[in-house]
Amino acid sequence: MWAYYRSEQERLRVLKTSLDKSFFVHNSVYEEAIFTSEMRLMKANMKILQDKLLKEMHEEELLNIRRGLASLFKAHQGNV
């Protein structure tokens, strides 16, 4: 009976160890997949934000150039 008890204890220990290793491997693979997915989303959102900011900067710069040209032409027309 004692030998049977020891063999069952060993079997349970091996099963528990296998389950823990399997869970850890699958868990880390799952976490890596989530991390990768989140990083892709973050990069995409940053790209969208950068593009929007760049567009706004270009529009503002074009507006400043238009204002400068308009004032230059008005000053030139006043001199003519």
PyMOL Python script that loads the backbone (N, CA, C, O; Angstrom):
from pymol import cmd

cmd.read_pdbstr("""\
ATOM      1  N   MET A   1       0.834  -1.185   0.000  1.00  0.00           N
ATOM      2  CA  MET A   1       0.000   0.000   0.000  1.00  0.00           C
ATOM      3  C   MET A   1       0.885   1.256   0.000  1.00  0.00           C
ATOM      4  O   MET A   1       0.597   2.231  -0.694  1.00  0.00           O
ATOM      5  N   TRP A   2       1.954   1.214   0.783  1.00  0.00           N
ATOM      6  CA  TRP A   2       2.859   2.358   0.863  1.00  0.00           C
ATOM      7  C   TRP A   2       3.501   2.636  -0.498  1.00  0.00           C
ATOM      8  O   TRP A   2       3.635   3.798  -0.883  1.00  0.00           O
ATOM      9  N   ALA A   3       3.890   1.615  -1.216  1.00  0.00           N
ATOM     10  CA  ALA A   3       4.515   1.777  -2.537  1.00  0.00           C
ATOM     11  C   ALA A   3       3.512   2.390  -3.515  1.00  0.00           C
ATOM     12  O   ALA A   3       3.873   3.248  -4.321  1.00  0.00           O
ATOM     13  N   TYR A   4       2.260   1.952  -3.445  1.00  0.00           N
ATOM     14  CA  TYR A   4       1.219   2.511  -4.310  1.00  0.00           C
ATOM     15  C   TYR A   4       1.021   3.995  -4.002  1.00  0.00           C
ATOM     16  O   TYR A   4       0.908   4.811  -4.917  1.00  0.00           O
ATOM     17  N   TYR A   5       0.979   4.342  -2.721  1.00  0.00           N
ATOM     18  CA  TYR A   5       0.811   5.724  -2.296  1.00  0.00           C
ATOM     19  C   TYR A   5       1.954   6.585  -2.821  1.00  0.00           C
ATOM     20  O   TYR A   5       1.712   7.677  -3.335  1.00  0.00           O
ATOM     21  N   ARG A   6       3.205   6.110  -2.698  1.00  0.00           N
ATOM     22  CA  ARG A   6       4.382   6.858  -3.165  1.00  0.00           C
ATOM     23  C   ARG A   6       4.337   7.025  -4.684  1.00  0.00           C
ATOM     24  O   ARG A   6       4.653   8.099  -5.195  1.00  0.00           O
ATOM     25  N   SER A   7       3.952   5.985  -5.403  1.00  0.00           N
ATOM     26  CA  SER A   7       3.911   6.097  -6.866  1.00  0.00           C
ATOM     27  C   SER A   7       2.828   7.090  -7.304  1.00  0.00           C
ATOM     28  O   SER A   7       3.024   7.834  -8.265  1.00  0.00           O
ATOM     29  N   GLU A   8       1.695   7.103  -6.609  1.00  0.00           N
ATOM     30  CA  GLU A   8       0.640   8.064  -6.925  1.00  0.00           C
ATOM     31  C   GLU A   8       1.078   9.487  -6.603  1.00  0.00           C
ATOM     32  O   GLU A   8       0.785  10.413  -7.358  1.00  0.00           O
ATOM     33  N   GLN A   9       1.770   9.662  -5.499  1.00  0.00           N
ATOM     34  CA  GLN A   9       2.296  10.985  -5.154  1.00  0.00           C
ATOM     35  C   GLN A   9       3.273  11.470  -6.226  1.00  0.00           C
ATOM     36  O   GLN A   9       3.237  12.634  -6.625  1.00  0.00           O
ATOM     37  N   GLU A  10       4.135  10.583  -6.682  1.00  0.00           N
ATOM     38  CA  GLU A  10       5.103  10.934  -7.736  1.00  0.00           C
ATOM     39  C   GLU A  10       4.373  11.258  -9.038  1.00  0.00           C
ATOM     40  O   GLU A  10       4.717  12.219  -9.727  1.00  0.00           O
ATOM     41  N   ARG A  11       3.369  10.453  -9.371  1.00  0.00           N
ATOM     42  CA  ARG A  11       2.582  10.703 -10.585  1.00  0.00           C
ATOM     43  C   ARG A  11       1.897  12.069 -10.505  1.00  0.00           C
ATOM     44  O   ARG A  11       1.903  12.816 -11.484  1.00  0.00           O
ATOM     45  N   LEU A  12       1.317  12.401  -9.377  1.00  0.00           N
ATOM     46  CA  LEU A  12       0.668  13.698  -9.207  1.00  0.00           C
ATOM     47  C   LEU A  12       1.674  14.842  -9.297  1.00  0.00           C
ATOM     48  O   LEU A  12       1.382  15.890  -9.874  1.00  0.00           O
ATOM     49  N   ARG A  13       2.852  14.637  -8.727  1.00  0.00           N
ATOM     50  CA  ARG A  13       3.888  15.666  -8.797  1.00  0.00           C
ATOM     51  C   ARG A  13       4.304  15.901 -10.246  1.00  0.00           C
ATOM     52  O   ARG A  13       4.453  17.046 -10.674  1.00  0.00           O
ATOM     53  N   VAL A  14       4.491  14.822 -10.998  1.00  0.00           N
ATOM     54  CA  VAL A  14       4.881  14.945 -12.407  1.00  0.00           C
ATOM     55  C   VAL A  14       3.776  15.632 -13.207  1.00  0.00           C
ATOM     56  O   VAL A  14       4.056  16.496 -14.038  1.00  0.00           O
ATOM     57  N   LEU A  15       2.530  15.253 -12.962  1.00  0.00           N
ATOM     58  CA  LEU A  15       1.414  15.897 -13.666  1.00  0.00           C
ATOM     59  C   LEU A  15       1.322  17.382 -13.344  1.00  0.00           C
ATOM     60  O   LEU A  15       1.110  18.204 -14.235  1.00  0.00           O
ATOM     61  N   LYS A  16       1.481  17.720 -12.077  1.00  0.00           N
ATOM     62  CA  LYS A  16       1.434  19.118 -11.665  1.00  0.00           C
ATOM     63  C   LYS A  16       2.565  19.911 -12.307  1.00  0.00           C
ATOM     64  O   LYS A  16       2.348  21.021 -12.792  1.00  0.00           O
ATOM     65  N   THR A  17       3.765  19.349 -12.312  1.00  0.00           N
ATOM     66  CA  THR A  17       4.909  20.012 -12.928  1.00  0.00           C
ATOM     67  C   THR A  17       4.672  20.214 -14.423  1.00  0.00           C
ATOM     68  O   THR A  17       4.951  21.282 -14.967  1.00  0.00           O
ATOM     69  N   SER A  18       4.157  19.184 -15.076  1.00  0.00           N
ATOM     70  CA  SER A  18       3.865  19.291 -16.515  1.00  0.00           C
ATOM     71  C   SER A  18       2.817  20.352 -16.789  1.00  0.00           C
ATOM     72  O   SER A  18       2.939  21.132 -17.733  1.00  0.00           O
ATOM     73  N   LEU A  19       1.790  20.375 -15.959  1.00  0.00           N
ATOM     74  CA  LEU A  19       0.730  21.365 -16.129  1.00  0.00           C
ATOM     75  C   LEU A  19       1.264  22.772 -15.912  1.00  0.00           C
ATOM     76  O   LEU A  19       0.942  23.682 -16.676  1.00  0.00           O
ATOM     77  N   ASP A  20       2.072  22.959 -14.882  1.00  0.00           N
ATOM     78  CA  ASP A  20       2.655  24.274 -14.615  1.00  0.00           C
ATOM     79  C   ASP A  20       3.529  24.734 -15.772  1.00  0.00           C
ATOM     80  O   ASP A  20       3.455  25.889 -16.190  1.00  0.00           O
ATOM     81  N   LYS A  21       4.361  23.828 -16.292  1.00  0.00           N
ATOM     82  CA  LYS A  21       5.224  24.187 -17.423  1.00  0.00           C
ATOM     83  C   LYS A  21       4.385  24.517 -18.643  1.00  0.00           C
ATOM     84  O   LYS A  21       4.655  25.495 -19.341  1.00  0.00           O
ATOM     85  N   SER A  22       3.379  23.713 -18.900  1.00  0.00           N
ATOM     86  CA  SER A  22       2.520  23.934 -20.066  1.00  0.00           C
ATOM     87  C   SER A  22       1.793  25.256 -19.935  1.00  0.00           C
ATOM     88  O   SER A  22       1.716  26.023 -20.895  1.00  0.00           O
ATOM     89  N   PHE A  23       1.260  25.529 -18.756  1.00  0.00           N
ATOM     90  CA  PHE A  23       0.545  26.781 -18.530  1.00  0.00           C
ATOM     91  C   PHE A  23       1.487  27.964 -18.688  1.00  0.00           C
ATOM     92  O   PHE A  23       1.125  28.967 -19.303  1.00  0.00           O
ATOM     93  N   PHE A  24       2.684  27.856 -18.143  1.00  0.00           N
ATOM     94  CA  PHE A  24       3.637  28.953 -18.232  1.00  0.00           C
ATOM     95  C   PHE A  24       4.009  29.223 -19.683  1.00  0.00           C
ATOM     96  O   PHE A  24       4.057  30.379 -20.102  1.00  0.00           O
ATOM     97  N   VAL A  25       4.271  28.183 -20.449  1.00  0.00           N
ATOM     98  CA  VAL A  25       4.643  28.353 -21.859  1.00  0.00           C
ATOM     99  C   VAL A  25       3.486  28.972 -22.633  1.00  0.00           C
ATOM    100  O   VAL A  25       3.681  29.931 -23.380  1.00  0.00           O
ATOM    101  N   HIS A  26       2.281  28.428 -22.456  1.00  0.00           N
ATOM    102  CA  HIS A  26       1.138  28.966 -23.191  1.00  0.00           C
ATOM    103  C   HIS A  26       0.797  30.368 -22.718  1.00  0.00           C
ATOM    104  O   HIS A  26       0.413  31.226 -23.513  1.00  0.00           O
ATOM    105  N   ASN A  27       0.937  30.591 -21.433  1.00  0.00           N
ATOM    106  CA  ASN A  27       0.643  31.905 -20.887  1.00  0.00           C
ATOM    107  C   ASN A  27       1.620  32.942 -21.439  1.00  0.00           C
ATOM    108  O   ASN A  27       1.207  34.037 -21.821  1.00  0.00           O
ATOM    109  N   SER A  28       2.907  32.608 -21.485  1.00  0.00           N
ATOM    110  CA  SER A  28       3.880  33.566 -21.997  1.00  0.00           C
ATOM    111  C   SER A  28       3.696  33.800 -23.499  1.00  0.00           C
ATOM    112  O   SER A  28       3.879  34.919 -23.979  1.00  0.00           O
ATOM    113  N   VAL A  29       3.337  32.755 -24.234  1.00  0.00           N
ATOM    114  CA  VAL A  29       3.061  32.929 -25.670  1.00  0.00           C
ATOM    115  C   VAL A  29       1.837  33.827 -25.850  1.00  0.00           C
ATOM    116  O   VAL A  29       1.831  34.703 -26.714  1.00  0.00           O
ATOM    117  N   TYR A  30       0.815  33.614 -25.045  1.00  0.00           N
ATOM    118  CA  TYR A  30      -0.401  34.430 -25.103  1.00  0.00           C
ATOM    119  C   TYR A  30      -0.080  35.880 -24.760  1.00  0.00           C
ATOM    120  O   TYR A  30      -0.534  36.798 -25.442  1.00  0.00           O
ATOM    121  N   GLU A  31       0.706  36.085 -23.697  1.00  0.00           N
ATOM    122  CA  GLU A  31       1.077  37.443 -23.306  1.00  0.00           C
ATOM    123  C   GLU A  31       1.907  38.123 -24.388  1.00  0.00           C
ATOM    124  O   GLU A  31       1.743  39.317 -24.638  1.00  0.00           O
ATOM    125  N   GLU A  32       2.791  37.376 -25.025  1.00  0.00           N
ATOM    126  CA  GLU A  32       3.606  37.949 -26.098  1.00  0.00           C
ATOM    127  C   GLU A  32       2.734  38.356 -27.282  1.00  0.00           C
ATOM    128  O   GLU A  32       2.964  39.395 -27.902  1.00  0.00           O
ATOM    129  N   ALA A  33       1.739  37.538 -27.589  1.00  0.00           N
ATOM    130  CA  ALA A  33       0.826  37.867 -28.688  1.00  0.00           C
ATOM    131  C   ALA A  33       0.032  39.131 -28.360  1.00  0.00           C
ATOM    132  O   ALA A  33      -0.162  39.988 -29.223  1.00  0.00           O
ATOM    133  N   ILE A  34      -0.420  39.244 -27.128  1.00  0.00           N
ATOM    134  CA  ILE A  34      -1.164  40.440 -26.716  1.00  0.00           C
ATOM    135  C   ILE A  34      -0.257  41.662 -26.781  1.00  0.00           C
ATOM    136  O   ILE A  34      -0.658  42.714 -27.278  1.00  0.00           O
ATOM    137  N   PHE A  35       0.964  41.519 -26.276  1.00  0.00           N
ATOM    138  CA  PHE A  35       1.913  42.635 -26.288  1.00  0.00           C
ATOM    139  C   PHE A  35       2.184  43.092 -27.716  1.00  0.00           C
ATOM    140  O   PHE A  35       2.172  44.288 -28.004  1.00  0.00           O
ATOM    141  N   THR A  36       2.426  42.139 -28.603  1.00  0.00           N
ATOM    142  CA  THR A  36       2.700  42.463 -30.005  1.00  0.00           C
ATOM    143  C   THR A  36       1.506  43.173 -30.640  1.00  0.00           C
ATOM    144  O   THR A  36       1.670  44.153 -31.368  1.00  0.00           O
ATOM    145  N   SER A  37       0.320  42.675 -30.361  1.00  0.00           N
ATOM    146  CA  SER A  37      -0.889  43.289 -30.904  1.00  0.00           C
ATOM    147  C   SER A  37      -1.066  44.712 -30.379  1.00  0.00           C
ATOM    148  O   SER A  37      -1.379  45.627 -31.142  1.00  0.00           O
ATOM    149  N   GLU A  38      -0.867  44.892 -29.088  1.00  0.00           N
ATOM    150  CA  GLU A  38      -0.991  46.221 -28.496  1.00  0.00           C
ATOM    151  C   GLU A  38       0.052  47.186 -29.059  1.00  0.00           C
ATOM    152  O   GLU A  38      -0.246  48.355 -29.298  1.00  0.00           O
ATOM    153  N   MET A  39       1.264  46.700 -29.269  1.00  0.00           N
ATOM    154  CA  MET A  39       2.317  47.544 -29.836  1.00  0.00           C
ATOM    155  C   MET A  39       1.958  47.974 -31.254  1.00  0.00           C
ATOM    156  O   MET A  39       2.180  49.124 -31.633  1.00  0.00           O
ATOM    157  N   ARG A  40       1.400  47.049 -32.038  1.00  0.00           N
ATOM    158  CA  ARG A  40       0.980  47.399 -33.398  1.00  0.00           C
ATOM    159  C   ARG A  40      -0.099  48.476 -33.367  1.00  0.00           C
ATOM    160  O   ARG A  40      -0.052  49.440 -34.131  1.00  0.00           O
ATOM    161  N   LEU A  41      -1.072  48.300 -32.473  1.00  0.00           N
ATOM    162  CA  LEU A  41      -2.141  49.304 -32.362  1.00  0.00           C
ATOM    163  C   LEU A  41      -1.581  50.650 -31.925  1.00  0.00           C
ATOM    164  O   LEU A  41      -1.986  51.691 -32.443  1.00  0.00           O
ATOM    165  N   MET A  42      -0.660  50.632 -30.983  1.00  0.00           N
ATOM    166  CA  MET A  42      -0.067  51.873 -30.496  1.00  0.00           C
ATOM    167  C   MET A  42       0.719  52.561 -31.606  1.00  0.00           C
ATOM    168  O   MET A  42       0.640  53.780 -31.758  1.00  0.00           O
ATOM    169  N   LYS A  43       1.476  51.787 -32.382  1.00  0.00           N
ATOM    170  CA  LYS A  43       2.235  52.370 -33.494  1.00  0.00           C
ATOM    171  C   LYS A  43       1.296  52.951 -34.542  1.00  0.00           C
ATOM    172  O   LYS A  43       1.553  54.026 -35.084  1.00  0.00           O
ATOM    173  N   ALA A  44       0.208  52.242 -34.825  1.00  0.00           N
ATOM    174  CA  ALA A  44      -0.757  52.738 -35.806  1.00  0.00           C
ATOM    175  C   ALA A  44      -1.395  54.033 -35.319  1.00  0.00           C
ATOM    176  O   ALA A  44      -1.546  54.981 -36.090  1.00  0.00           O
ATOM    177  N   ASN A  45      -1.767  54.076 -34.047  1.00  0.00           N
ATOM    178  CA  ASN A  45      -2.358  55.294 -33.485  1.00  0.00           C
ATOM    179  C   ASN A  45      -1.363  56.448 -33.498  1.00  0.00           C
ATOM    180  O   ASN A  45      -1.731  57.586 -33.788  1.00  0.00           O
ATOM    181  N   MET A  46      -0.103  56.154 -33.183  1.00  0.00           N
ATOM    182  CA  MET A  46       0.920  57.198 -33.220  1.00  0.00           C
ATOM    183  C   MET A  46       1.124  57.709 -34.633  1.00  0.00           C
ATOM    184  O   MET A  46       1.309  58.909 -34.840  1.00  0.00           O
ATOM    185  N   LYS A  47       1.092  56.811 -35.608  1.00  0.00           N
ATOM    186  CA  LYS A  47       1.255  57.208 -37.009  1.00  0.00           C
ATOM    187  C   LYS A  47       0.110  58.119 -37.431  1.00  0.00           C
ATOM    188  O   LYS A  47       0.330  59.133 -38.093  1.00  0.00           O
ATOM    189  N   ILE A  48      -1.106  57.760 -37.050  1.00  0.00           N
ATOM    190  CA  ILE A  48      -2.273  58.591 -37.373  1.00  0.00           C
ATOM    191  C   ILE A  48      -2.128  59.970 -36.730  1.00  0.00           C
ATOM    192  O   ILE A  48      -2.375  60.991 -37.371  1.00  0.00           O
ATOM    193  N   LEU A  49      -1.731  59.988 -35.474  1.00  0.00           N
ATOM    194  CA  LEU A  49      -1.553  61.255 -34.762  1.00  0.00           C
ATOM    195  C   LEU A  49      -0.444  62.096 -35.389  1.00  0.00           C
ATOM    196  O   LEU A  49      -0.596  63.308 -35.540  1.00  0.00           O
ATOM    197  N   GLN A  50       0.677  61.459 -35.757  1.00  0.00           N
ATOM    198  CA  GLN A  50       1.771  62.191 -36.407  1.00  0.00           C
ATOM    199  C   GLN A  50       1.327  62.767 -37.740  1.00  0.00           C
ATOM    200  O   GLN A  50       1.633  63.916 -38.057  1.00  0.00           O
ATOM    201  N   ASP A  51       0.601  61.969 -38.524  1.00  0.00           N
ATOM    202  CA  ASP A  51       0.121  62.455 -39.821  1.00  0.00           C
ATOM    203  C   ASP A  51      -0.824  63.646 -39.650  1.00  0.00           C
ATOM    204  O   ASP A  51      -0.756  64.622 -40.397  1.00  0.00           O
ATOM    205  N   LYS A  52      -1.701  63.546 -38.658  1.00  0.00           N
ATOM    206  CA  LYS A  52      -2.640  64.637 -38.392  1.00  0.00           C
ATOM    207  C   LYS A  52      -1.894  65.901 -37.966  1.00  0.00           C
ATOM    208  O   LYS A  52      -2.196  66.999 -38.434  1.00  0.00           O
ATOM    209  N   LEU A  53      -0.930  65.735 -37.083  1.00  0.00           N
ATOM    210  CA  LEU A  53      -0.145  66.872 -36.602  1.00  0.00           C
ATOM    211  C   LEU A  53       0.662  67.495 -37.740  1.00  0.00           C
ATOM    212  O   LEU A  53       0.732  68.718 -37.855  1.00  0.00           O
ATOM    213  N   LEU A  54       1.266  66.665 -38.574  1.00  0.00           N
ATOM    214  CA  LEU A  54       2.035  67.163 -39.710  1.00  0.00           C
ATOM    215  C   LEU A  54       1.141  67.928 -40.680  1.00  0.00           C
ATOM    216  O   LEU A  54       1.529  68.976 -41.197  1.00  0.00           O
ATOM    217  N   LYS A  55      -0.054  67.400 -40.922  1.00  0.00           N
ATOM    218  CA  LYS A  55      -0.995  68.079 -41.819  1.00  0.00           C
ATOM    219  C   LYS A  55      -1.382  69.444 -41.254  1.00  0.00           C
ATOM    220  O   LYS A  55      -1.426  70.435 -41.984  1.00  0.00           O
ATOM    221  N   GLU A  56      -1.665  69.492 -39.936  1.00  0.00           N
ATOM    222  CA  GLU A  56      -2.019  70.768 -39.312  1.00  0.00           C
ATOM    223  C   GLU A  56      -0.857  71.760 -39.384  1.00  0.00           C
ATOM    224  O   GLU A  56      -1.064  72.952 -39.611  1.00  0.00           O
ATOM    225  N   MET A  57       0.362  71.261 -39.190  1.00  0.00           N
ATOM    226  CA  MET A  57       1.532  72.140 -39.276  1.00  0.00           C
ATOM    227  C   MET A  57       1.695  72.679 -40.690  1.00  0.00           C
ATOM    228  O   MET A  57       2.002  73.858 -40.870  1.00  0.00           O
ATOM    229  N   HIS A  58       1.494  71.830 -41.697  1.00  0.00           N
ATOM    230  CA  HIS A  58       1.602  72.279 -43.094  1.00  0.00           C
ATOM    231  C   HIS A  58       0.532  73.317 -43.409  1.00  0.00           C
ATOM    232  O   HIS A  58       0.808  74.332 -44.050  1.00  0.00           O
ATOM    233  N   GLU A  59      -0.696  73.053 -42.952  1.00  0.00           N
ATOM    234  CA  GLU A  59      -1.776  74.006 -43.209  1.00  0.00           C
ATOM    235  C   GLU A  59      -1.480  75.354 -42.554  1.00  0.00           C
ATOM    236  O   GLU A  59      -1.713  76.407 -43.148  1.00  0.00           O
ATOM    237  N   GLU A  60      -0.965  75.310 -41.327  1.00  0.00           N
ATOM    238  CA  GLU A  60      -0.630  76.557 -40.627  1.00  0.00           C
ATOM    239  C   GLU A  60       0.501  77.293 -41.349  1.00  0.00           C
ATOM    240  O   GLU A  60       0.467  78.516 -41.483  1.00  0.00           O
ATOM    241  N   GLU A  61       1.489  76.549 -41.805  1.00  0.00           N
ATOM    242  CA  GLU A  61       2.609  77.163 -42.520  1.00  0.00           C
ATOM    243  C   GLU A  61       2.138  77.768 -43.846  1.00  0.00           C
ATOM    244  O   GLU A  61       2.566  78.861 -44.216  1.00  0.00           O
ATOM    245  N   LEU A  62       1.255  77.057 -44.561  1.00  0.00           N
ATOM    246  CA  LEU A  62       0.692  77.607 -45.806  1.00  0.00           C
ATOM    247  C   LEU A  62      -0.109  78.873 -45.534  1.00  0.00           C
ATOM    248  O   LEU A  62      -0.031  79.829 -46.305  1.00  0.00           O
ATOM    249  N   LEU A  63      -0.872  78.893 -44.455  1.00  0.00           N
ATOM    250  CA  LEU A  63      -1.638  80.083 -44.090  1.00  0.00           C
ATOM    251  C   LEU A  63      -0.695  81.254 -43.806  1.00  0.00           C
ATOM    252  O   LEU A  63      -0.959  82.379 -44.232  1.00  0.00           O
ATOM    253  N   ASN A  64       0.393  80.998 -43.097  1.00  0.00           N
ATOM    254  CA  ASN A  64       1.372  82.056 -42.822  1.00  0.00           C
ATOM    255  C   ASN A  64       2.008  82.573 -44.109  1.00  0.00           C
ATOM    256  O   ASN A  64       2.236  83.775 -44.249  1.00  0.00           O
ATOM    257  N   ILE A  65       2.292  81.685 -45.039  1.00  0.00           N
ATOM    258  CA  ILE A  65       2.880  82.100 -46.324  1.00  0.00           C
ATOM    259  C   ILE A  65       1.870  82.943 -47.105  1.00  0.00           C
ATOM    260  O   ILE A  65       2.229  83.971 -47.679  1.00  0.00           O
ATOM    261  N   ARG A  66       0.602  82.507 -47.126  1.00  0.00           N
ATOM    262  CA  ARG A  66      -0.434  83.279 -47.827  1.00  0.00           C
ATOM    263  C   ARG A  66      -0.571  84.686 -47.230  1.00  0.00           C
ATOM    264  O   ARG A  66      -0.675  85.675 -47.955  1.00  0.00           O
ATOM    265  N   ARG A  67      -0.568  84.749 -45.904  1.00  0.00           N
ATOM    266  CA  ARG A  67      -0.679  86.058 -45.248  1.00  0.00           C
ATOM    267  C   ARG A  67       0.526  86.942 -45.600  1.00  0.00           C
ATOM    268  O   ARG A  67       0.379  88.131 -45.882  1.00  0.00           O
ATOM    269  N   GLY A  68       1.700  86.341 -45.575  1.00  0.00           N
ATOM    270  CA  GLY A  68       2.906  87.098 -45.917  1.00  0.00           C
ATOM    271  C   GLY A  68       2.869  87.591 -47.348  1.00  0.00           C
ATOM    272  O   GLY A  68       3.202  88.746 -47.615  1.00  0.00           O
ATOM    273  N   LEU A  69       2.465  86.723 -48.282  1.00  0.00           N
ATOM    274  CA  LEU A  69       2.367  87.127 -49.685  1.00  0.00           C
ATOM    275  C   LEU A  69       1.295  88.195 -49.876  1.00  0.00           C
ATOM    276  O   LEU A  69       1.488  89.147 -50.633  1.00  0.00           O
ATOM    277  N   ALA A  70       0.158  88.036 -49.184  1.00  0.00           N
ATOM    278  CA  ALA A  70      -0.915  89.034 -49.304  1.00  0.00           C
ATOM    279  C   ALA A  70      -0.439  90.393 -48.810  1.00  0.00           C
ATOM    280  O   ALA A  70      -0.707  91.412 -49.447  1.00  0.00           O
ATOM    281  N   SER A  71       0.264  90.417 -47.680  1.00  0.00           N
ATOM    282  CA  SER A  71       0.750  91.705 -47.175  1.00  0.00           C
ATOM    283  C   SER A  71       1.831  92.270 -48.095  1.00  0.00           C
ATOM    284  O   SER A  71       1.921  93.485 -48.267  1.00  0.00           O
ATOM    285  N   LEU A  72       2.651  91.403 -48.687  1.00  0.00           N
ATOM    286  CA  LEU A  72       3.680  91.851 -49.612  1.00  0.00           C
ATOM    287  C   LEU A  72       3.047  92.471 -50.853  1.00  0.00           C
ATOM    288  O   LEU A  72       3.489  93.524 -51.313  1.00  0.00           O
ATOM    289  N   PHE A  73       2.005  91.821 -51.404  1.00  0.00           N
ATOM    290  CA  PHE A  73       1.332  92.356 -52.585  1.00  0.00           C
ATOM    291  C   PHE A  73       0.589  93.667 -52.271  1.00  0.00           C
ATOM    292  O   PHE A  73       0.561  94.583 -53.093  1.00  0.00           O
ATOM    293  N   LYS A  74       0.001  93.742 -51.095  1.00  0.00           N
ATOM    294  CA  LYS A  74      -0.687  94.976 -50.720  1.00  0.00           C
ATOM    295  C   LYS A  74       0.318  96.125 -50.582  1.00  0.00           C
ATOM    296  O   LYS A  74       0.055  97.252 -51.001  1.00  0.00           O
ATOM    297  N   ALA A  75       1.457  95.817 -49.993  1.00  0.00           N
ATOM    298  CA  ALA A  75       2.492  96.859 -49.843  1.00  0.00           C
ATOM    299  C   ALA A  75       3.016  97.260 -51.216  1.00  0.00           C
ATOM    300  O   ALA A  75       3.274  98.439 -51.459  1.00  0.00           O
ATOM    301  N   HIS A  76       3.176  96.288 -52.120  1.00  0.00           N
ATOM    302  CA  HIS A  76       3.671  96.586 -53.463  1.00  0.00           C
ATOM    303  C   HIS A  76       2.644  97.389 -54.263  1.00  0.00           C
ATOM    304  O   HIS A  76       3.010  98.288 -55.021  1.00  0.00           O
ATOM    305  N   GLN A  77       1.350  97.064 -54.094  1.00  0.00           N
ATOM    306  CA  GLN A  77       0.308  97.820 -54.803  1.00  0.00           C
ATOM    307  C   GLN A  77       0.191  99.231 -54.294  1.00  0.00           C
ATOM    308  O   GLN A  77      -0.171 100.135 -55.049  1.00  0.00           O
ATOM    309  N   GLY A  78       0.494  99.443 -53.011  1.00  0.00           N
ATOM    310  CA  GLY A  78       0.438 100.780 -52.459  1.00  0.00           C
ATOM    311  C   GLY A  78       1.575 101.641 -52.970  1.00  0.00           C
ATOM    312  O   GLY A  78       1.446 102.863 -53.046  1.00  0.00           O
ATOM    313  N   ASN A  79       2.695 101.010 -53.325  1.00  0.00           N
ATOM    314  CA  ASN A  79       3.853 101.745 -53.848  1.00  0.00           C
ATOM    315  C   ASN A  79       3.721 102.050 -55.314  1.00  0.00           C
ATOM    316  O   ASN A  79       4.402 102.944 -55.815  1.00  0.00           O
ATOM    317  N   VAL A  80       2.867 101.339 -56.020  1.00  0.00           N
ATOM    318  CA  VAL A  80       2.758 101.532 -57.472  1.00  0.00           C
ATOM    319  C   VAL A  80       1.907 102.677 -57.829  1.00  0.00           C
ATOM    320  O   VAL A  80       1.721 102.963 -59.011  1.00  0.00           O
TER     321      VAL A  80
END
""", "prot")
cmd.dss("prot")
cmd.show_as("cartoon", "prot")
cmd.util.cbc("prot")
cmd.orient("prot")
